[in-house]
């Protein structure tokens, strides 16, 4: 029962966190300038200036949680061998 409770709490936390991190403001995006066609000015950034920070942070955080869980589970399985 305790494992189910912890899983529900963690799932709820990450679900709410995803909305908080990706919340947008009402401000319109800035004008990127330049010609949007294929014959543009040539000084446009690669990727069109798309932000990657929020998704990267979430991905790294979830990877760290997953790795920690796997390491803890491995430690629990081998605890008797480590104590000897």
Secondary structure, DSSP 4 states (H G I P E B T S, - for coil): -HHHHHHHHHHHHHHHHHHHHT---SSPPPP--S-SSTT--S-PPGGGG---HHHHHHHHHHHHHHHHHHHHHHHHHTHHHHH-
